[in-house]
């Protein structure tokens, strides 16, 4: 958003799935900063029920004052955003286009800084982190964390639990963005391919489609910790995390950090998944 303002833009455009957390956060930030916000939402799940189409993040998009355009699953989302940009330019606006998930080098810097903050706090606490686990989807979170660790010459391994793409495709996307991010930071070549690891065994039938493991993980965190996960990202990531703990993947008594990426508003789009 700072980049949008510095470029003199008066409108931002971004895209995501119907219940995109990123789109909703962009709408909120744009409202705070006085920018017009245009969101292109893709029907990636095929869900047609009212809760999914109009509740959760979609409702918040509307409340934040965003203008919403919808398109069918499989659309070229970059092209769809350019169509909106062309219309805004004709209207005399200066639009700024943000990729899905904010997943470009500028956006990934947020999680570079998150890595710096996490390691700083761990050092202050004398905490030796054995593993950092989070969801990996559009790649910005995962790539930013990997880039941040590399920039600090920190050996804490980052494990992304996939929510969308197959393992090789996901890892390649994260590695590519991590490389572009460190190059943007004037630290080219510091990310090693072996530092990018994704486990995609918990995606289930597809992006945004509920799994029994996700539902169990959301209920466990809610009923034992009072913490709300989301059904698309952190819920599936926590499912993978729990299953890996049960399988002995992490060394016994080691300190493992799970990074919760938010999105609890998405729960309200999936009521039938959690009600008896």
Order of alpha helices (4+ residues) and beta strands (2+ residues): alpha-beta-alpha-beta-alpha-alpha-beta-alpha-beta-alpha-beta-alpha-beta-alpha-beta-alpha-alpha-beta-alpha
